[in-house]
Amino acid sequence: MSTPDTSTPAVVATRLRKRYGGTTAVDDVSLRIEQGEVVGVLGVNGAGKTTTVELVAGLRRPDSGSVRVLGLDPHRERGRVRQVLGVQLQHASLHAALTVAELVGLYRTFYPQPRPTAELLELVGLTEQRTVRFERLSGGQQQRLSIALALAGRPRVVVLDELTTGLDPRARRRMWAAVESLRDEAVTVLLVSHTMEEVERLCDRVLLLDAGRVVASDTPAGLVASSGADTLDDAFVALTGKSLEVVE
Ligand SMILES: Nc1ncnc2c1ncn2[C@@H]1O[C@H](COP(=O)(O)OP(=O)(O)OP(=O)(O)O)[C@@H](O)[C@H]1O
């Protein structure tokens, strides 16, 4: 498809609400992300991070509110959105008997100009595992493969839900480098994170979610300054009354 005008926002969400039974997971969330921004979504367990990014990616329908990705409706224009949006899912379940290279090859067929397999595997550090079946990969390797698959079609907007959760320090640094290379390509990234170190290092802006609401949206330095705290950890506590420390 044609490249969208650079002035079109990468993501616009307006007054999103989502309930599961008696639980309000997302409660009147509005957000706007410009093309090329790397935005972190932070919050304690259950704050609504996954539900919010799933609504943005069109994986769930909001009870009310609307989403546009590069001006497109993820439900009505699903096919076009798939060509510009890459999504790494929490707990992706993939065909267990296929190898890493076969799965990457399969995903590449979905796109007109896919990234080369070798480049994708190098990006996530799975070159040596290319002939290993999915079912034989460790949890961290499966997670990294799901990131490679999200990037297979050269998306303009990427949603990453489990970038580094549970990864060892070396794999974590590799995933950070992968996000930095996306930034160099002016790809927009929406990144669910559980650590301050990660958002301080990678993100232009942080969306702080608490109980399904956006309680702050600012640069990491801006969050610290506006909350009167000394560190981003302290800013988080000041803004939510909760500590992120317990999460990892
Ligand atoms: N499919 C579902 N059915 C019922 N309740 C759900 C479902 N998915 C999420 N919830 C509830 O919605 C709320 C928000 O969940 P969500 O997964 O969006 O939070 P999160 O911030 O991503 O949490 P975590 O850090 O644990 O991944 C929680 O109270 C959760 O229990």
Ligand as a Chemical Component Dictionary entry (heavy atoms), coordinates in Angstrom:
data_LIG
# 
_chem_comp.id                   LIG 
_chem_comp.type                 NON-POLYMER 
_chem_comp.pdbx_formal_charge   0 
_chem_comp.three_letter_code    LIG 
# 
loop_
_chem_comp_atom.comp_id 
_chem_comp_atom.atom_id 
_chem_comp_atom.alt_atom_id 
_chem_comp_atom.type_symbol 
_chem_comp_atom.charge 
_chem_comp_atom.model_Cartn_x 
_chem_comp_atom.model_Cartn_y 
_chem_comp_atom.model_Cartn_z 
_chem_comp_atom.pdbx_ordinal 
LIG N1  N1  N 0 -10.087 -12.246 28.978 1  
LIG C1  C1  C 0 -10.337 -11.695 30.172 2  
LIG N2  N2  N 0 -11.419 -12.060 30.899 3  
LIG C2  C2  C 0 -11.695 -11.488 32.091 4  
LIG N3  N3  N 0 -10.943 -10.536 32.663 5  
LIG C3  C3  C 0 -9.847  -10.134 32.018 6  
LIG C4  C4  C 0 -9.480  -10.703 30.734 7  
LIG N4  N4  N 0 -8.332  -10.093 30.332 8  
LIG C5  C5  C 0 -7.988  -9.211  31.304 9  
LIG N5  N5  N 0 -8.906  -9.227  32.311 10 
LIG C6  C6  C 0 -8.884  -8.367  33.503 11 
LIG O1  O1  O 0 -8.791  -7.018  33.061 12 
LIG C7  C7  C 0 -7.888  -6.276  33.883 13 
LIG C8  C8  C 0 -6.778  -5.708  33.014 14 
LIG O2  O2  O 0 -6.000  -6.801  32.498 15 
LIG P1  P1  P 0 -4.761  -6.583  31.522 16 
LIG O3  O3  O 0 -4.260  -7.932  31.148 17 
LIG O4  O4  O 0 -5.138  -5.645  30.445 18 
LIG O5  O5  O 0 -3.721  -5.865  32.499 19 
LIG P2  P2  P 0 -2.140  -5.706  32.377 20 
LIG O6  O6  O 0 -1.835  -4.343  32.867 21 
LIG O7  O7  O 0 -1.691  -6.048  31.013 22 
LIG O8  O8  O 0 -1.616  -6.783  33.403 23 
LIG P3  P3  P 0 -0.256  -7.690  33.430 24 
LIG O9  O9  O 0 0.860   -6.766  33.809 25 
LIG O10 O10 O 0 -0.558  -8.660  34.517 26 
LIG O11 O11 O 0 -0.093  -8.314  32.067 27 
LIG C9  C9  C 0 -7.422  -7.228  34.968 28 
LIG O12 O12 O 0 -8.246  -7.033  36.098 29 
LIG C10 C10 C 0 -7.659  -8.597  34.358 30 
LIG O13 O13 O 0 -7.893  -9.550  35.369 31 
# 
loop_
_chem_comp_bond.comp_id 
_chem_comp_bond.atom_id_1 
_chem_comp_bond.atom_id_2 
_chem_comp_bond.value_order 
_chem_comp_bond.pdbx_ordinal 
LIG N1  C1  SING 1  
LIG C1  N2  SING 2  
LIG C1  C4  DOUB 3  
LIG N2  C2  DOUB 4  
LIG C2  N3  SING 5  
LIG N3  C3  DOUB 6  
LIG C3  C4  SING 7  
LIG C3  N5  SING 8  
LIG C4  N4  SING 9  
LIG N4  C5  DOUB 10 
LIG C5  N5  SING 11 
LIG N5  C6  SING 12 
LIG C6  O1  SING 13 
LIG C6  C10 SING 14 
LIG O1  C7  SING 15 
LIG C7  C8  SING 16 
LIG C7  C9  SING 17 
LIG C8  O2  SING 18 
LIG O2  P1  SING 19 
LIG P1  O3  DOUB 20 
LIG P1  O4  SING 21 
LIG P1  O5  SING 22 
LIG O5  P2  SING 23 
LIG P2  O6  DOUB 24 
LIG P2  O7  SING 25 
LIG P2  O8  SING 26 
LIG O8  P3  SING 27 
LIG P3  O9  DOUB 28 
LIG P3  O10 SING 29 
LIG P3  O11 SING 30 
LIG C9  O12 SING 31 
LIG C9  C10 SING 32 
LIG C10 O13 SING 33 
# 
